[in-house]
Amino acid sequence: MKTMYGGNAVGKNGVHILTMVEFKIWLMTFDQDKDGRISKQELQQAVRAMRGGRFTAFRGWCGVRSADANHNGYIDYDEIEKLVEFAYKTLGLIVVGS
């Protein structure tokens, strides 16, 4: 299981609080093929690392669908900011700052 980046704070109910930079760095650790973007399968790994194995395929698909502005099937580095709401609802992460 991959750990969260750096010394992030933990808020109420065990919710992790990260800056946008920390969130991007953490998410990119799941970029297995190092192509600079996150696939549905790579996002599934992030979901699995934070929330366990249930519904990871569906959650990964939802995350890519919500953030993939250019509809190429991947979350490009500049689209990661669109995952903030997904991160809160699905992963229990609060991303602050820009």
DSSP file (Angstrom, degrees, kcal/mol; ACC not computed):
  #  RESIDUE AA STRUCTURE BP1 BP2  ACC     N-H-->O    O-->H-N    N-H-->O    O-->H-N    TCO  KAPPA ALPHA  PHI   PSI    X-CA   Y-CA   Z-CA
    1    1 A M              0   0    0      0, 0.0     2,-0.3     0, 0.0    48,-0.0   0.000 360.0 360.0 360.0 131.4    0.0    0.0    0.0
    2    2 A K        -     0   0    0      1,-0.1     2,-0.2    44,-0.0    28,-0.0  -0.581 360.0-134.3 -79.9 139.1    1.4    3.4   -1.0
    3    3 A T        -     0   0    0     -2,-0.3     3,-0.1     1,-0.1    -1,-0.1  -0.486  27.8 -91.0 -90.1 163.5    1.6    5.9    1.8
    4    4 A M        -     0   0    0     -2,-0.2     2,-0.2     1,-0.1    -1,-0.1  -0.327  51.6 -91.9 -70.2 156.0    0.5    9.5    1.6
    5    5 A Y  S >  S-     0   0    0     17,-0.2     3,-0.7     2,-0.1    -1,-0.1  -0.463  76.0 -36.1 -71.0 134.9    3.0   12.1    0.6
    6    6 A G  T 3  S-     0   0    0      1,-0.2     2,-0.6    -2,-0.2    -2,-0.1   0.027 105.7 -34.4  58.3-153.8    5.0   13.9    3.3
    7    7 A G  T 3  S+     0   0    0      0, 0.0    -1,-0.2     0, 0.0    -2,-0.1  -0.454  74.9 176.1-103.1  57.6    3.7   14.9    6.7
    8    8 A N    <   -     0   0    0     -3,-0.7    10,-0.2    -2,-0.6     2,-0.2  -0.226  30.0-110.8 -65.6 154.0    0.1   15.7    5.7
    9    9 A A  E     -A   17   0A   0      8,-0.9     8,-3.0     7,-0.0     2,-0.5  -0.474  18.7-141.3 -82.0 154.0   -2.4   16.6    8.4
   10   10 A V  E     -A   16   0A   0      6,-0.2     6,-0.2    -2,-0.2     3,-0.1  -0.980  22.8-168.9-118.0 120.8   -5.3   14.4    9.4
   11   11 A G    >   -     0   0    0      4,-3.5     3,-1.3    -2,-0.5     4,-0.1   0.045  42.5 -34.6 -90.8-159.6   -8.5   16.3   10.1
   12   12 A K  G >  S+     0   0    0      1,-0.3     3,-1.6     2,-0.2    -1,-0.3  -0.231 127.0  15.6 -59.5 147.5  -11.8   15.2   11.7
   13   13 A N  G 3  S-     0   0    0      1,-0.3    -1,-0.3    -3,-0.1    -2,-0.1   0.709 129.9 -70.0  59.6  23.7  -13.0   11.7   11.0
   14   14 A G  G <  S+     0   0    0     -3,-1.3     2,-0.4     1,-0.2    -1,-0.3   0.672  84.5 159.2  73.7  16.5   -9.5   10.7    9.8
   15   15 A V    <   -     0   0    0     -3,-1.6    -4,-3.5    -4,-0.1     2,-0.3  -0.597  37.7-130.5 -75.6 129.3   -9.8   12.8    6.6
   16   16 A H  E     -Ab  10  93A   0     76,-1.5    78,-3.3    -2,-0.4     2,-0.5  -0.599  15.3-151.4 -80.9 140.0   -6.3   13.5    5.1
   17   17 A I  E     +Ab   9  94A   0     -8,-3.0    -8,-0.9    -2,-0.3     2,-0.3  -0.963  22.4 168.3-116.1 122.9   -5.6   17.1    4.2
   18   18 A L  E     - b   0  95A   0     76,-3.0    78,-3.0    -2,-0.5     2,-0.1  -0.920  33.5-118.6-129.3 153.9   -3.1   17.8    1.4
   19   19 A T  E  >  - b   0  96A   0     -2,-0.3     4,-2.5    76,-0.2    78,-0.2  -0.445  39.4-105.0 -78.2 167.0   -2.0   20.7   -0.6
   20   20 A M  H  > S+     0   0    0     76,-1.4     4,-2.5     1,-0.2     5,-0.2   0.896 123.2  52.2 -61.3 -39.5   -2.6   20.5   -4.4
   21   21 A V  H  > S+     0   0    0      2,-0.2     4,-2.5     1,-0.2    -1,-0.2   0.934 110.4  47.2 -63.0 -46.1    1.1   20.0   -4.9
   22   22 A E  H  > S+     0   0    0      1,-0.2     4,-2.7     2,-0.2    -2,-0.2   0.900 111.8  51.3 -61.7 -40.7    1.1   17.1   -2.4
   23   23 A F  H  X S+     0   0    0     -4,-2.5     4,-2.9     2,-0.2     5,-0.2   0.922 111.0  47.5 -62.6 -44.9   -2.0   15.6   -4.0
   24   24 A K  H  X S+     0   0    0     -4,-2.5     4,-2.4     2,-0.2    -2,-0.2   0.921 113.2  47.9 -63.5 -43.9   -0.4   15.7   -7.5
   25   25 A I  H  X S+     0   0    0     -4,-2.5     4,-0.7     2,-0.2    -2,-0.2   0.932 114.2  46.9 -63.0 -45.3    2.9   14.2   -6.3
   26   26 A W  H >< S+     0   0    0     -4,-2.7     3,-1.1     1,-0.2     4,-0.3   0.939 113.2  48.2 -61.4 -47.6    1.0   11.4   -4.4
   27   27 A L  H >< S+     0   0    0     -4,-2.9     3,-1.8     1,-0.3    -1,-0.2   0.884 105.8  57.8 -62.9 -38.3   -1.3   10.7   -7.4
   28   28 A M  H >< S+     0   0    0     -4,-2.4     3,-1.5     1,-0.3    -1,-0.3   0.656  88.2  75.2 -70.1 -13.5    1.6   10.5   -9.8
   29   29 A T  T << S+     0   0    0     -3,-1.1    -1,-0.3    -4,-0.7    -2,-0.2   0.704  92.3  56.9 -67.1 -16.2    3.2    7.8   -7.7
   30   30 A F  T <  S+     0   0    0     -3,-1.8     2,-2.0    -4,-0.3    -1,-0.3   0.430  73.5 109.0 -91.7  -0.5    0.5    5.6   -9.3
   31   31 A D    X   +     0   0    0     -3,-1.5     3,-1.3     1,-0.2     5,-0.1  -0.546  47.1 177.0 -75.3  81.4    1.7    6.4  -12.8
   32   32 A Q  T 3  S+     0   0    0     -2,-2.0    -1,-0.2     1,-0.3     6,-0.1   0.825  74.6  43.1 -63.3 -36.5    3.1    3.0  -13.4
   33   33 A D  T 3  S-     0   0    0      4,-0.2    -1,-0.3    -3,-0.2    -2,-0.1   0.410 102.8-130.3 -93.2   3.8    4.2    3.5  -17.0
   34   34 A K    <   +     0   0    0     -3,-1.3    -2,-0.1    -6,-0.1    -3,-0.0   0.835  62.7 137.0  54.1  39.9    5.6    6.9  -16.3
   35   35 A D  S    S-     0   0    0      2,-0.4    -1,-0.1     0, 0.0     3,-0.1   0.384  74.6-110.0 -95.0   4.2    3.8    8.6  -19.2
   36   36 A G  S    S+     0   0    0      1,-0.2    41,-0.8    -5,-0.1     2,-0.3   0.603  88.8  83.2  82.2  12.0    2.8   11.6  -17.1
   37   37 A R  E    S-C   76   0B   0     39,-0.2     2,-0.5    40,-0.1    -2,-0.4  -0.957  74.2-119.4-144.0 162.3   -0.9   10.8  -17.0
   38   38 A I  E     -C   75   0B   0     37,-2.7    37,-3.0    -2,-0.3     2,-0.1  -0.902  24.1-156.8-110.0 124.1   -3.2    8.6  -14.9
   39   39 A S     >  -     0   0    0     -2,-0.5     4,-2.4    35,-0.2     5,-0.2  -0.376  35.7-101.2 -87.4 172.1   -5.2    5.8  -16.6
   40   40 A K  H  > S+     0   0    0     33,-0.5     4,-2.0     1,-0.2     5,-0.1   0.911 125.1  50.0 -58.5 -43.1   -8.4    4.3  -15.2
   41   41 A Q  H  > S+     0   0    0      2,-0.2     4,-1.5     1,-0.2    -1,-0.2   0.881 109.9  49.6 -66.0 -38.6   -6.3    1.3  -13.9
   42   42 A E  H  > S+     0   0    0      2,-0.2     4,-1.5     1,-0.2    -1,-0.2   0.885 110.4  50.3 -68.3 -37.6   -3.8    3.6  -12.2
   43   43 A L  H  X S+     0   0    0     -4,-2.4     4,-2.4     1,-0.2    -2,-0.2   0.857 105.2  58.0 -67.3 -34.0   -6.6    5.5  -10.6
   44   44 A Q  H  X S+     0   0    0     -4,-2.0     4,-2.8     1,-0.2    -1,-0.2   0.892 103.5  52.9 -59.9 -39.1   -8.1    2.2   -9.4
   45   45 A Q  H  X S+     0   0    0     -4,-1.5     4,-2.2     2,-0.2    -1,-0.2   0.889 108.2  50.0 -63.9 -39.1   -4.8    1.5   -7.6
   46   46 A A  H  X S+     0   0    0     -4,-1.5     4,-1.6     2,-0.2    -2,-0.2   0.922 111.9  47.8 -64.5 -43.7   -5.0    4.9   -5.9
   47   47 A V  H  X>S+     0   0    0     -4,-2.4     4,-3.3     1,-0.2     5,-0.5   0.929 112.0  49.9 -61.5 -45.5   -8.6    4.1   -4.8
   48   48 A R  H  X5S+     0   0    0     -4,-2.8     4,-1.5     1,-0.2    -1,-0.2   0.884 108.6  53.3 -61.5 -39.4   -7.5    0.7   -3.6
   49   49 A A  H  <5S+     0   0    0     -4,-2.2    -1,-0.2     1,-0.2    -2,-0.2   0.842 120.7  31.4 -65.6 -33.5   -4.6    2.2   -1.6
   50   50 A M  H  <5S+     0   0    0     -4,-1.6    -2,-0.2    -3,-0.2    -1,-0.2   0.834 135.7  17.8 -93.4 -35.9   -6.9    4.6    0.2
   51   51 A R  H  <5S-     0   0    0     -4,-3.3     3,-0.3     1,-0.3    -3,-0.2   0.466 101.0-110.5-122.4  -4.3  -10.2    2.8    0.5
   52   52 A G     << -     0   0    0     -4,-1.5    -1,-0.3    -5,-0.5    -2,-0.2  -0.454  49.0 -55.3  96.0-175.4   -9.7   -0.9    0.0
   53   53 A G  S >  S+     0   0    0     -2,-0.1     3,-0.9     2,-0.1     2,-0.3   0.483  87.8 112.9 -88.8  -5.0  -10.7   -3.2   -2.9
   54   54 A R  T 3  S-     0   0    0     -3,-0.3    -3,-0.0     1,-0.2     0, 0.0  -0.539  93.9 -13.0 -78.1 129.6  -14.5   -2.7   -3.1
   55   55 A F  T 3> S+     0   0    0     -2,-0.3     4,-2.6     1,-0.1    -1,-0.2   0.708  83.8 143.1  61.7  25.3  -15.8   -1.0   -6.3
   56   56 A T  H <>  +     0   0    0     -3,-0.9     4,-2.7     1,-0.2     5,-0.2   0.874  68.5  53.3 -65.7 -36.2  -12.4    0.2   -7.4
   57   57 A A  H  > S+     0   0    0     -4,-0.2     4,-2.2     2,-0.2    -1,-0.2   0.941 113.1  43.4 -63.1 -46.2  -13.1   -0.4  -11.1
   58   58 A F  H  > S+     0   0    0      2,-0.2     4,-2.5     1,-0.2    -2,-0.2   0.920 115.3  48.4 -65.3 -44.0  -16.3    1.6  -11.0
   59   59 A R  H  X S+     0   0    0     -4,-2.6     4,-2.4     2,-0.2    -2,-0.2   0.893 110.9  51.1 -65.6 -39.1  -14.6    4.4   -8.9
   60   60 A G  H  X S+     0   0    0     -4,-2.7     4,-2.3    -5,-0.2     5,-0.2   0.918 111.0  48.3 -62.4 -43.1  -11.6    4.5  -11.2
   61   61 A W  H  X S+     0   0    0     -4,-2.2     4,-2.5    -5,-0.2    -2,-0.2   0.916 111.9  49.7 -62.3 -43.8  -13.9    4.9  -14.2
   62   62 A C  H  X S+     0   0    0     -4,-2.5     4,-2.2     1,-0.2    -2,-0.2   0.897 110.3  50.9 -62.4 -40.9  -15.9    7.6  -12.5
   63   63 A G  H  X S+     0   0    0     -4,-2.4     4,-1.4     2,-0.2    -2,-0.2   0.927 112.4  44.6 -64.4 -45.5  -12.8    9.5  -11.6
   64   64 A V  H  X S+     0   0    0     -4,-2.3     4,-2.3     1,-0.2     3,-0.3   0.928 113.5  51.3 -64.2 -43.7  -11.4    9.5  -15.1
   65   65 A R  H  < S+     0   0    0     -4,-2.5    -1,-0.2     1,-0.2    -2,-0.2   0.876 110.4  49.2 -61.4 -37.5  -14.8   10.4  -16.5
   66   66 A S  H  < S+     0   0    0     -4,-2.2    -1,-0.2    -5,-0.2    -2,-0.2   0.779 122.8  30.1 -74.2 -26.1  -15.1   13.4  -14.1
   67   67 A A  H  < S+     0   0    0     -4,-1.4     2,-1.8    -3,-0.3    -2,-0.2   0.609  86.7 102.3-109.7 -14.6  -11.6   14.8  -14.8
   68   68 A D    ><  +     0   0    0     -4,-2.3     3,-0.9     1,-0.2     5,-0.1  -0.504  39.8 169.4 -79.4  83.7  -10.8   13.9  -18.4
   69   69 A A  T 3  S+     0   0    0     -2,-1.8    -1,-0.2     1,-0.2     6,-0.1   0.832  76.7  44.2 -66.4 -34.4  -11.5   17.2  -20.1
   70   70 A N  T 3  S-     0   0    0      4,-0.2    -1,-0.2    -3,-0.2    -2,-0.1   0.401 104.0-129.0 -94.7   3.9  -10.0   16.2  -23.5
   71   71 A H    <   +     0   0    0     -3,-0.9    -2,-0.1     1,-0.1     4,-0.1   0.824  65.2 133.7  56.9  38.1  -11.7   12.8  -23.5
   72   72 A N  S    S-     0   0    0      2,-0.4    -1,-0.1     4,-0.0     3,-0.1   0.408  78.3-108.3 -95.6   2.4   -8.5   10.9  -24.3
   73   73 A G  S    S+     0   0    0      1,-0.3   -33,-0.5    -9,-0.1     2,-0.3   0.522  90.1  85.5  86.9   5.1   -9.3    8.3  -21.6
   74   74 A Y  S    S-     0   0    0    -35,-0.1     2,-0.8   -10,-0.1    -2,-0.4  -0.915  78.1-120.2-133.7 158.7   -6.5    9.5  -19.2
   75   75 A I  E     -C   38   0B   0    -37,-3.0   -37,-2.7    -2,-0.3    -7,-0.1  -0.898  35.4-152.9 -99.4 106.6   -6.1   12.2  -16.6
   76   76 A D  E >>  -C   37   0B   0     -2,-0.8     3,-2.1   -39,-0.2     4,-0.6  -0.348  30.2-101.0 -74.2 161.2   -3.3   14.3  -17.8
   77   77 A Y  G >4 S+     0   0    0    -41,-0.8     3,-1.0     1,-0.3     4,-0.3   0.864 124.0  51.1 -53.4 -41.0   -1.2   16.2  -15.3
   78   78 A D  G 34 S+     0   0    0      1,-0.2    -1,-0.3     2,-0.1     3,-0.2   0.568 106.1  56.9 -76.7  -6.7   -3.1   19.5  -15.9
   79   79 A E  G X4 S+     0   0    0     -3,-2.1     3,-1.6     1,-0.1    -1,-0.2   0.500  78.8  91.7 -96.3  -6.4   -6.4   17.7  -15.4
   80   80 A I  G X< S+     0   0    0     -3,-1.0     3,-2.4    -4,-0.6    -1,-0.1   0.845  75.3  65.6 -59.5 -34.6   -5.5   16.5  -11.9
   81   81 A E  G >  S+     0   0    0     -4,-0.3     3,-1.3     1,-0.3    -1,-0.3   0.789  91.2  64.6 -59.3 -26.0   -7.1   19.6  -10.3
   82   82 A K  G <  S+     0   0    0     -3,-1.6     4,-0.4     1,-0.2     3,-0.3   0.574  90.3  68.2 -72.9  -7.6  -10.4   18.4  -11.6
   83   83 A L  G <>  +     0   0    0     -3,-2.4     4,-3.0    -4,-0.2    -1,-0.2   0.388  69.0  98.9 -89.9   2.9  -10.1   15.3   -9.3
   84   84 A V  H <> S+     0   0    0     -3,-1.3     4,-1.9     1,-0.2    -1,-0.2   0.927  85.6  42.9 -60.6 -47.9  -10.5   17.4   -6.1
   85   85 A E  H  > S+     0   0    0     -3,-0.3     4,-2.6     1,-0.2     5,-0.3   0.913 115.1  50.9 -64.6 -42.0  -14.2   16.6   -5.5
   86   86 A F  H  >>S+     0   0    0     -4,-0.4     4,-3.0     1,-0.2     5,-0.7   0.909 108.0  53.4 -58.2 -43.6  -13.6   13.0   -6.5
   87   87 A A  I  X>S+     0   0    0     -4,-3.0     6,-2.2     3,-0.2     4,-1.0   0.878 112.1  44.7 -61.6 -38.6  -10.7   12.8   -4.0
   88   88 A Y  I  X5S+     0   0    0     -4,-1.9     4,-0.7     4,-0.2    -2,-0.2   0.958 120.3  37.9 -70.6 -50.6  -12.9   14.1   -1.2
   89   89 A K  I  <5S+     0   0    0     -4,-2.6    -2,-0.2    -5,-0.1    -3,-0.2   0.880 131.6  25.1 -69.8 -39.5  -16.0   11.9   -1.9
   90   90 A T  I  <5S+     0   0    0     -4,-3.0    -3,-0.2    -5,-0.3    -2,-0.1   0.836 131.8  29.8 -98.4 -38.2  -14.2    8.7   -2.9
   91   91 A L  I  <<S-     0   0    0     -4,-1.0    -3,-0.2    -5,-0.7    -4,-0.1   0.542  95.9-120.6-104.5  -8.9  -10.8    8.8   -1.2
   92   92 A G     << +     0   0    0     -4,-0.7   -76,-1.5    -5,-0.6     2,-0.4   0.848  65.5 138.9  71.3  33.2  -11.5   10.8    1.9
   93   93 A L  E     -b   16   0A   0     -6,-2.2     2,-0.6   -78,-0.2    -1,-0.3  -0.895  43.7-153.7-112.1 139.6   -8.9   13.5    1.0
   94   94 A I  E     -b   17   0A   0    -78,-3.3   -76,-3.0    -2,-0.4     2,-0.5  -0.968  13.1-160.6-109.1 122.9   -9.3   17.2    1.4
   95   95 A V  E     -b   18   0A   0     -2,-0.6     2,-0.3   -78,-0.2   -76,-0.2  -0.911  11.2-172.1-107.0 123.8   -7.1   19.1   -1.1
   96   96 A V  E     +b   19   0A   0    -78,-3.0   -76,-1.4    -2,-0.5    -2,-0.0  -0.802  42.8  14.8-115.5 155.4   -6.4   22.7   -0.3
   97   97 A G              0   0    0     -2,-0.3   -79,-0.0   -78,-0.2    -2,-0.0  -0.105 360.0 360.0  77.4-178.4   -4.7   25.5   -2.2
   98   98 A S              0   0    0    -78,-0.0    -1,-0.1   -79,-0.0   -17,-0.1   0.363 360.0 360.0-130.7 360.0   -3.9   25.6   -5.9
